[in-house]
Amino acid sequence: MKAILAAAILLFAVACGQSQGHQAASSPSAPSSPQPLLFAVLQAKGTPNAWTYNTVVIAGLDGRERATATFAPMPLPNAGCMGAILQPPAHVAAGKVFFADANGVIRSLAIDGAVTEVTTFPMTSSQQMLSFAVSPDGTSLLGTVFTVPTNAWTCDGSTSSATYGFDAYAATNGGSSRLVYHQSWTKPQDVLALTGWDAAGPIGTFPTVWASQGGGPGSTLGIKVRVNPATIQPSAVLTDPAKCLVWDSNANGAFVCLGDAAMTAGGTADQRVSQTVSVRQAGDVELWHSTVVGQNAQFGPYLSPDAQHVQVCCNDLNLAEPHELLVGRDGSQVNLVTGFYASGWLDAMTMIGYVKTNGGQQPTFSYVATNAPSTAVSIGFAGAFIGTVRA
C-alpha cells in the first residue's frame, strides 16, 4: 500500500569509462521511487493550553519531521462567561501548509523547510478572531477578522452593548490583502467563518458558534455553507441542517452529514441510537447512505478522500468499550481497533488519530489502514492534524 510502505531505494552502478575511439553504451534510467506520504500538524509548545498553537510541522508516517516553523499564537479574546472558539490557524493547499500568526500574517511552509510570507489579514487587538481559506492551487486567499467586545457575554445573562466589528478580505499569494467590506453593530449578530476551500469553491459556517461554555479550538458547531469568493458572503447551505447536519467534507466537494437519530428497541437515551450516515456530493446529491446503531454524533464523522468510507464514533453494541466504526459504501461496517479515535484521513486507505491512554499525557498519533482495521501503528509524536501535504 503506497501510503504506508516505505519507498525502496534502488542503487545501481553506471560504467563511466570509455576507451579512445569507442563510446560507452548509455546506462538505463533508474526507476523512480514513490514519494512518502507527508502530513501537517499543529503543536502547542510552552503555551498555556493544548490549543494555543504556535508550531506547525510537516512529518511522515515514520514520525520524522521534514519541516517545521514557529509563530506567535492567536490571541484568545475575553468573552466574559463564555469561552471564545478559535478557528484553525493553518490549512493545507498546493503541497504546502499555510499558517497565520497573532498579527494576521499568513505564511506558507514547504516540504523543504522554506517559509514564505503570503499576505496579511491585519489583526490589531487581542479581542479579534481570524478565519481564512486558501484555494487548492494556493494562489487565492480569503480572510475574516471578527472583533468582539470585552466581556461580550456577562455572567448575569446580559450582553455587552459595546461594538462588534467584522472585516472581510481577499488576497492573492504574495500580494497585499484587499478589504472587501466592513460591518459593525452593538448587539450579537450571525457571523461567517471560513473553514476551507474545495473543488467547488470556498466553504464556511454561517451562523458560526464562536463562543461556548467550554471554549477552546474550532468545533463542528455551525451551519456549513458555500461562500461567494467575490463578495465573501454566505451562499447556499451544503444541505438542509434540519434534516442532515454536515460534519466533514473532502477536497472534491463531497461531504458527510448525520440525519436525525432515532431510538431503537431496548436502548437507553445515550447508547442505543439509530443514525443515518449520508454521503453527498456538491449540489446536495446523495451518493450513498448507511444506517448505524449505537452512535454518538458528537465525535464525528470523517469522510475519506474518495468518498467511499466514513469513520464515525461510536459503536457500543455488546462491547465492553465503545469502538469507532468504519462504514463503507459497499454496506460494510467494521469496528476499528480498541481505543483508536480518528482525527481525519491521510489518504483513501488510511485514517489518522490517536489511541486513548490512561497516563494523563497527550496521546501520540497513530494510523489505521482500511484493510487492517484492528491494528493501530504509532507515529510517535502529538499534535492536531491539519491535512495531507503529499499523498
C-alpha positions as CSV (number, residue, x, y, z in Angstrom):
1,M,0.0,0.0,0.0
2,K,1.7,3.2,-1.2
3,A,0.6,5.4,1.7
4,I,2.1,3.0,4.3
5,L,5.0,1.1,2.7
6,A,8.3,3.0,2.7
7,A,9.9,3.5,-0.7
8,A,12.6,1.0,-1.7
9,I,15.9,2.7,-2.5
10,L,17.3,1.4,-5.7
11,L,21.1,1.6,-6.2
12,F,22.8,1.0,-9.5
13,A,26.3,1.4,-10.8
14,V,27.0,3.2,-14.1
15,A,30.1,2.4,-16.1
16,C,31.5,5.7,-16.9
17,G,34.9,4.9,-18.5
18,Q,35.2,4.7,-22.2
19,S,38.3,3.9,-24.4
20,Q,39.6,6.1,-27.1
21,G,37.5,5.8,-30.3
22,H,34.8,3.8,-28.6
23,Q,31.6,5.3,-26.9
24,A,30.3,3.6,-23.8
25,A,26.7,2.3,-24.0
26,S,24.3,4.5,-22.2
27,S,23.1,3.3,-18.8
28,P,19.3,2.7,-18.4
29,S,17.4,5.1,-16.2
30,A,16.7,4.1,-12.7
31,P,13.0,3.6,-11.9
32,S,11.6,6.4,-9.8
33,S,10.8,5.8,-6.2
34,P,7.3,6.6,-4.9
35,Q,7.4,9.7,-2.6
36,P,6.5,9.1,1.0
37,L,3.2,10.4,2.4
38,L,3.6,13.6,4.3
39,F,1.1,15.4,6.5
40,A,0.9,18.6,8.6
41,V,0.1,19.1,12.3
42,L,-0.2,21.9,14.7
43,Q,1.6,21.8,18.1
44,A,1.5,23.9,21.3
45,K,4.9,24.2,22.8
46,G,5.2,26.1,26.1
47,T,1.8,27.8,25.7
48,P,-1.0,28.0,28.4
49,N,-3.1,25.2,26.9
50,A,-3.1,22.4,24.3
51,W,-4.9,24.5,21.7
52,T,-2.8,27.7,21.8
53,Y,-0.9,26.5,18.8
54,N,2.5,28.1,18.0
55,T,4.2,25.5,15.8
56,V,3.4,23.8,12.5
57,V,5.1,20.6,11.4
58,I,5.3,18.6,8.2
59,A,6.1,14.9,9.0
60,G,5.9,11.4,7.7
61,L,4.4,8.1,8.9
62,D,7.8,7.2,10.2
63,G,7.5,10.0,12.8
64,R,10.3,12.1,11.3
65,E,9.8,15.8,10.9
66,R,10.6,17.1,7.5
67,A,9.9,20.8,8.1
68,T,8.8,23.0,11.0
69,A,8.0,26.6,11.7
70,T,7.0,28.6,14.8
71,F,4.7,31.6,15.0
72,A,3.0,33.9,17.5
73,P,-0.1,32.1,18.6
74,M,-3.6,33.5,18.1
75,P,-4.9,35.7,20.9
76,L,-7.8,34.4,23.0
77,P,-10.5,37.1,23.3
78,N,-12.1,37.7,26.7
79,A,-15.7,36.9,26.0
80,G,-16.9,37.0,29.6
81,C,-18.7,34.0,30.9
82,M,-18.3,32.3,27.5
83,G,-15.1,30.9,26.1
84,A,-14.1,32.0,22.6
85,I,-13.8,29.3,20.0
86,L,-10.9,29.9,17.6
87,Q,-10.8,28.7,14.0
88,P,-7.8,26.6,13.0
89,P,-4.8,28.8,12.2
90,A,-3.5,26.6,9.4
91,H,-4.7,24.9,6.2
92,V,-3.0,22.7,3.6
93,A,-3.0,23.7,-0.1
94,A,-0.8,23.1,-3.1
95,G,1.7,20.9,-1.3
96,K,2.3,23.5,1.5
97,V,1.0,24.5,4.9
98,F,-0.5,28.0,5.1
99,F,-0.5,29.3,8.7
100,A,-1.4,32.6,10.4
101,D,0.1,34.4,13.4
102,A,-1.2,36.7,16.0
103,N,-0.9,39.7,13.7
104,G,-2.8,38.1,10.9
105,V,0.3,37.5,8.8
106,I,-0.2,34.4,6.6
107,R,2.9,32.4,5.7
108,S,3.5,29.1,3.9
109,L,5.8,26.2,4.9
110,A,7.1,24.0,2.2
111,I,8.4,20.4,2.5
112,D,12.0,21.6,2.1
113,G,11.5,23.9,5.1
114,A,11.2,27.2,3.1
115,V,8.9,29.7,4.9
116,T,7.3,32.4,2.6
117,E,5.2,35.4,3.6
118,V,1.9,35.1,1.6
119,T,-0.3,38.1,2.7
120,T,-1.7,39.8,5.8
121,F,-5.2,40.0,7.1
122,P,-4.5,42.7,9.7
123,M,-5.2,41.9,13.4
124,T,-4.6,44.8,15.8
125,S,-6.3,43.6,19.0
126,S,-6.4,40.6,21.3
127,Q,-10.2,40.8,21.0
128,Q,-10.0,39.7,17.3
129,M,-10.6,36.3,15.9
130,L,-9.3,35.3,12.4
131,S,-10.6,32.8,9.9
132,F,-9.1,32.2,6.5
133,A,-9.2,29.9,3.5
134,V,-6.8,29.1,0.7
135,S,-7.7,27.9,-2.8
136,P,-6.5,24.4,-3.7
137,D,-3.8,25.8,-6.0
138,G,-2.5,28.2,-3.3
139,T,-3.0,31.3,-5.4
140,S,-6.0,32.9,-3.8
141,L,-6.9,33.6,-0.1
142,L,-9.9,34.9,1.7
143,G,-9.9,36.1,5.3
144,T,-12.3,37.4,8.0
145,V,-11.4,39.3,11.2
146,F,-14.1,39.3,13.8
147,T,-13.8,41.8,16.7
148,V,-15.7,41.1,19.9
149,P,-16.1,43.4,22.8
150,T,-14.5,42.5,26.1
151,N,-16.9,40.6,28.4
152,A,-19.4,40.2,25.5
153,W,-21.3,37.6,27.5
154,T,-21.7,38.9,31.0
155,C,-22.2,36.4,33.9
156,D,-25.6,37.9,34.8
157,G,-27.0,36.8,31.5
158,S,-27.0,40.2,29.8
159,T,-25.0,41.0,26.7
160,S,-22.5,43.8,26.2
161,S,-23.6,46.9,24.3
162,A,-20.1,47.6,23.1
163,T,-19.3,47.5,19.4
164,Y,-18.7,44.3,17.4
165,G,-16.7,44.5,14.1
166,F,-16.4,42.3,11.1
167,D,-13.9,42.7,8.2
168,A,-13.7,40.5,5.1
169,Y,-10.6,40.4,3.0
170,A,-9.4,38.9,-0.3
171,A,-5.8,38.5,-1.4
172,T,-3.5,36.8,-4.0
173,N,-0.5,34.8,-2.9
174,G,2.4,37.3,-2.5
175,G,0.2,40.4,-2.6
176,S,-1.4,42.7,-0.2
177,S,-4.9,42.0,1.1
178,R,-7.9,44.0,0.0
179,L,-10.8,44.9,2.3
180,V,-14.0,43.7,0.7
181,Y,-16.4,45.0,3.3
182,H,-16.7,46.1,6.9
183,Q,-19.6,45.7,9.3
184,S,-20.2,46.9,12.9
185,W,-23.1,46.5,15.4
186,T,-23.8,46.8,19.1
187,K,-25.6,43.5,19.6
188,P,-24.5,39.9,18.8
189,Q,-25.2,39.0,15.1
190,D,-24.7,35.9,13.0
191,V,-21.1,35.9,11.6
192,L,-19.4,34.0,8.9
193,A,-16.2,31.9,9.5
194,L,-14.2,30.5,6.6
195,T,-13.3,26.8,7.1
196,G,-11.8,25.6,3.8
197,W,-11.8,25.6,0.0
198,D,-12.6,22.6,-2.1
199,A,-13.0,21.9,-5.8
200,A,-16.4,23.7,-5.8
201,G,-15.1,26.8,-4.0
202,P,-14.7,28.2,-0.5
203,I,-16.8,26.9,2.4
204,G,-17.5,28.2,5.9
205,T,-20.1,28.2,8.7
206,F,-23.0,30.7,8.9
207,P,-24.1,31.2,11.5
208,T,-20.9,30.3,13.4
209,V,-20.7,29.3,17.0
210,W,-17.8,31.5,18.1
211,A,-18.2,31.1,21.9
212,S,-19.3,28.4,24.3
213,Q,-19.2,27.5,28.0
214,G,-16.1,25.4,27.3
215,G,-14.4,27.5,24.6
216,G,-11.3,26.0,23.0
217,P,-10.4,25.1,19.5
218,G,-12.7,25.3,16.5
219,S,-15.7,23.0,16.7
220,T,-18.1,21.5,14.2
221,L,-20.9,23.7,15.6
222,G,-22.3,25.9,12.9
223,I,-24.1,25.5,9.6
224,K,-21.9,24.6,6.7
225,V,-22.4,26.9,3.7
226,R,-20.8,27.8,0.4
227,V,-19.1,31.2,0.3
228,N,-19.2,33.5,-2.7
229,P,-15.4,34.2,-3.4
230,A,-16.1,37.6,-4.9
231,T,-18.3,39.0,-2.1
232,I,-17.2,36.8,0.8
233,Q,-20.8,36.4,1.8
234,P,-22.5,33.1,2.8
235,S,-24.4,31.4,0.0
236,A,-26.3,28.2,-0.2
237,V,-26.2,25.7,2.7
238,L,-24.5,22.4,1.7
239,T,-27.7,20.6,2.8
240,D,-30.7,21.4,4.9
241,P,-29.4,21.2,8.5
242,A,-32.8,20.4,9.9
243,K,-32.7,17.1,8.0
244,C,-29.0,16.2,7.9
245,L,-26.2,18.0,9.8
246,V,-22.9,18.4,7.9
247,W,-19.8,17.4,9.8
248,D,-16.9,16.9,7.3
249,S,-16.1,17.3,3.6
250,N,-13.3,16.4,1.2
251,A,-11.3,18.2,-1.4
252,N,-13.7,17.1,-4.2
253,G,-16.6,18.8,-2.6
254,A,-18.3,15.7,-1.2
255,F,-19.5,15.8,2.4
256,V,-21.0,13.6,5.1
257,C,-23.9,14.5,7.2
258,L,-25.9,12.8,10.0
259,G,-29.7,12.6,9.9
260,D,-32.0,12.7,12.9
261,A,-31.2,10.0,15.5
262,A,-33.9,7.5,16.5
263,M,-34.2,5.3,19.5
264,T,-34.0,1.6,18.9
265,A,-35.8,-1.1,20.9
266,G,-34.3,-1.9,24.3
267,G,-31.9,1.0,24.2
268,T,-31.1,3.9,26.5
269,A,-31.1,7.6,25.6
270,D,-27.3,7.8,25.1
271,Q,-26.5,4.3,23.7
272,R,-29.0,2.6,21.5
273,V,-29.4,5.1,18.8
274,S,-30.1,4.5,15.1
275,Q,-28.3,7.1,13.0
276,T,-28.3,7.7,9.2
277,V,-24.9,8.5,7.8
278,S,-25.4,10.2,4.4
279,V,-22.6,11.0,1.9
280,R,-23.4,13.6,-0.7
281,Q,-21.6,15.4,-3.5
282,A,-21.6,19.2,-4.2
283,G,-25.1,20.2,-5.2
284,D,-26.6,18.1,-2.4
285,V,-27.0,14.9,-4.4
286,E,-26.7,11.8,-2.3
287,L,-24.1,9.3,-3.3
288,W,-24.9,6.7,-0.7
289,H,-26.1,6.3,2.9
290,S,-25.9,3.7,5.7
291,T,-27.8,3.2,9.0
292,V,-25.7,2.6,12.1
293,V,-26.7,1.8,15.6
294,G,-25.1,2.9,18.8
295,Q,-23.6,6.1,17.5
296,N,-22.9,9.3,19.3
297,A,-22.7,12.1,16.7
298,Q,-20.7,14.5,18.8
299,F,-17.5,12.5,17.9
300,G,-17.5,12.5,14.1
301,P,-17.8,11.5,11.3
302,Y,-14.9,11.9,8.9
303,L,-15.2,11.3,5.1
304,S,-12.5,9.6,3.1
305,P,-10.9,11.5,0.2
306,D,-12.6,9.2,-2.3
307,A,-15.9,9.3,-0.5
308,Q,-16.1,5.5,-0.2
309,H,-15.7,5.3,3.6
310,V,-16.8,7.2,6.7
311,Q,-15.3,6.8,10.1
312,V,-17.8,7.5,12.8
313,C,-17.9,7.2,16.6
314,C,-19.0,5.1,18.4
315,N,-20.3,1.5,18.3
316,D,-21.2,0.4,21.8
317,L,-23.4,-2.7,21.0
318,N,-22.4,-5.7,23.0
319,L,-18.9,-4.2,23.6
320,A,-17.1,-3.5,26.9
321,E,-15.7,-0.3,25.4
322,P,-17.1,1.8,22.6
323,H,-15.3,1.4,19.2
324,E,-15.1,3.7,16.3
325,L,-16.8,2.3,13.2
326,L,-15.6,2.2,9.6
327,V,-18.6,2.4,7.3
328,G,-18.3,1.6,3.7
329,R,-20.2,2.4,0.5
330,D,-20.4,-1.3,-0.1
331,G,-22.5,-1.7,3.0
332,S,-19.7,-2.9,5.3
333,Q,-19.5,-1.8,9.0
334,V,-16.3,-2.7,10.8
335,N,-15.1,-1.9,14.3
336,L,-11.7,-0.2,14.5
337,V,-9.0,-1.2,16.9
338,T,-9.9,-0.7,20.6
339,G,-9.1,2.8,21.9
340,F,-8.4,4.4,18.5
341,Y,-10.1,7.8,17.9
342,A,-9.7,9.3,14.4
343,S,-8.8,12.9,13.6
344,G,-9.2,12.5,9.8
345,W,-7.9,10.7,6.7
346,L,-4.3,10.7,5.3
347,D,-5.5,9.2,2.0
348,A,-8.3,7.0,0.8
349,M,-6.9,3.9,2.6
350,T,-5.5,5.4,5.9
351,M,-7.0,7.1,8.9
352,I,-5.0,9.1,11.4
353,G,-5.9,9.7,15.0
354,Y,-4.7,8.6,18.4
355,V,-5.0,5.7,20.8
356,K,-6.5,6.6,24.1
357,T,-4.2,6.3,27.1
358,N,-4.7,6.4,30.8
359,G,-1.5,8.2,31.7
360,G,-2.9,11.7,31.5
361,Q,-0.5,12.7,28.8
362,Q,-1.4,14.0,25.3
363,P,-1.6,10.8,23.2
364,T,0.6,10.5,20.2
365,F,-0.6,10.0,16.6
366,S,-1.3,6.6,15.2
367,Y,-2.7,5.5,11.8
368,V,-5.1,2.7,10.9
369,A,-5.4,1.2,7.4
370,T,-8.8,0.3,6.0
371,N,-7.5,-3.2,5.1
372,A,-6.1,-3.7,8.7
373,P,-8.8,-2.1,10.9
374,S,-7.7,-4.0,14.0
375,T,-4.2,-2.6,14.0
376,A,-3.0,0.9,15.0
377,V,0.6,1.9,14.1
378,S,2.1,4.6,16.3
379,I,3.7,7.5,14.6
380,G,5.4,8.8,17.8
381,F,4.5,12.4,18.3
382,A,1.5,14.5,19.3
383,G,-0.4,17.4,17.8
384,A,-3.6,18.5,16.0
385,F,-4.0,17.1,12.5
386,I,-4.3,19.6,9.7
387,G,-4.2,17.6,6.5
388,T,-2.2,15.7,4.0
389,V,0.6,17.7,2.3
390,R,1.6,15.0,-0.1
391,A,-0.2,11.7,-0.7
